Amino acid sequence: MGKAAVNKYQYKQFAATRLMYPPVRYSPDSTHIGYMTSATGQLNLWSVPSGGVWPGS
């Protein structure tokens, strides 16, 4: 039996998983900040309270 192929990843592939993409914007009532990030490994739109407290904290 042959050896299984092993993927060799480069640093830039790991570093790219935590990027935030512009634009970062306030909601119309200024209670939340919306932004896009790939923190989960997939590009998503996020909204966090603008008061500085993460939900559930």
Helices and strands as residue ranges (DSSP letters): H 11-15, G 16-18, E 20-26, E 32-37, E 44-49
